[in-house]
């Protein structure tokens, strides 16, 4: 896909369009992009133009910056952080009385390695950075790092891990909400047995 459009947004949308039409066929993606450019430049092929414009409208609608999911997740995480800050002394006392320092260090190192593993899996192409698996692995890793940072009073690391965990929770919610649950449920309709002619 060598040719580009005038704006970054237009490039992003056209790439998404051709990839959605031909997910793993790069030659067909290039061909479709060429046909689409020609259709708009020469004002021909109204059907292809219409398909692209309909896709563009859906694409822009689905990528609106503010939605209820995001506000809910950040609201809940913010509320939880405020409650945690207000009760930080009692939380610290509970942790120090019930979890050994050695276990806190083990959980911190494990969390760090899980974070590194998640990032390595994305950079190697094993996981996608928008996948539920990546966000879950990263969330668990951040939890271990958060516990360790909180125990040792590393407040900047606590704040960063809370933000990171919020993004992971949001990624999980978005990833799960994109799964078509109803398509994966087997049909509930039953056929009654038909009488057999004797």
N, C-alpha and C positions, 0 to 999 in steps of 0.2 A: 504494500500500500504506500507507494511513493508520493502520490499527490496529496496536497493538503488543502484545507479550506481556510478562509480568512481569519477565523477566530478559533481559539483553543476549545471553546465549548462546541462549536460546529465539528471540529475534528473528533472530539470525544464522542459526540452523538453518531457521526457517520461510522466510526469504528465499531461502536456498540451495535449499530444497525446491521452492518455487513457480517459481524461475528454472530449475531443472533440468527441470520438467515443461513449462514454456512459455518457452523461452529468450528470445525477442524480442517476445512478445505481452503487453504490460503490462496490457491489459484482462483477459485470461485469468488473468494472475497475480493481479490484484486479486480476480477472481471466485473463484479457487481458495483464496485466503487467507480470504475471507469464508465460503466453504463449510467450510473446515477449522476456523475459529473456531466456527461454528455446530455442527459435528459434535462438538467437544469440550465446548462449553457445554451443548448439549442432549442429549449422549450418544446421538448418532445417527450413521448412516453409518459403520458399523464398518470397511467396506472402505477408505474414505479414511483413517480413523484408523490402520488397519494399515499402509497405504502410507507414511504420514508416520512412524510409529514405526520401521518398517524402515529408512527413509531416515535417520532420526535416529541409529539404531544404527550404520549404515555411516559416516555423517558423523563421528560422535564417534570411531569406531575409526580412521578415516583421518587424523584430526587429532591423534593422540596426540603429546604434546610430545617424547618421546624415541624415536628409532628408530635402526637400524643405519646408515642412510645419513648421518644428521646426525653421529653419533658418529665414523664413519669419516672424513668430510670434515674435521671439526674436529680430529680426532686427527692426520691427515696434515698439515694446515696448521700445527698446533701443533708437530709434530715438525720440519717444514721450517723454521719460524721459529726454533726452538732451534738447529738445525744452522747456520742462517744467522747467528745471533747469535754462536755459538762461532767461526765462520770469517769474521766480518765484516771483519777486516783484510785477509785474503787475497782476499776477494770485492771489496773496495774497490780493492785494488791491481790486480786483474784488469780491473775496469771502467775504471779511470783509464788503464791501459796500452793498452786495446783500443778504447775508445770516446772520441771527442773530446768536449770540454766542450760544443761547439756542438751535437753530435748529442744529447747528454744533455738539453740545453735544448729542442731540437726535440721529442724524445720526451716530455718533461715537459709542454710546451704542448699537444702533440697529445693526450696522455692526458687533460689537463684539459678540452680541447674535446670529446673523446669522452664524458667523464663528463657534461658539460653537455648534450651532444646526447642522451644516454640519458635524463636526467631531463626534458629538454624534450619528448622524444617521448612519455614517459609522461604528463606533465602535459597535453599536447595531445591525448592519446588515440590517438596513432599506434601505440604499443606498450603492452602490459600490463606492469605491474610484476612479474608472475610469469612472463613469457615468457622462453624461452631466448635469444631475440635481444637482449632488454634486458640480461640478465645477462652475455651474451657481450660486448656492447659496453661495458658497465660494467667487466667484468674486464680487458679490453684497456686501457681508459682508466686504470684503477687501476694497472696494471703500469707504464705510462709515468710516472705520478705517483710510484709507489714508487721507481723507478729514480732519478728526479730528487731526491726527498727523501733517499734513502740517500746519493747522491753528495755532497750538500751538508750532510749530517749533521743533517737535521731529523728527529730521532728521534720526536717526537710524530706527525708526518705519516706516518712509516714504520709505526708501530703502527696508526694509523687505517686506512691503506691495506691492511695485512695483514688486519685484521678485515673490511674491506669486500670484499677479494678472497675471503676465506673464505665470506662470505655469498653472493657471486656464484657461486662454485664449487658451493655447496650448492644454489642456485637452478637452476643448469644441470643438476645431477644429478637434482633433483626434477622438473624440467621434462622431461628426457629420459626418466626412468623412467615418466612418466605417458603417454608416447606408446605406443600399442599397435603395437609393431613387427610382430608377427605378422599383424595385420590388414592391413598395408600390403604384405606379401610376396605376390606372385602365387602361385596354386596350383601346387604341384609335381606334381600328378597329371597324367598324360598319357593320352590315349585312343589306343589302337592303331588303326591304320586297319582298317576293316572291309572284308572282301572284297566286291567288287561282283559281283552276279549277271550272268552273260553270257547 
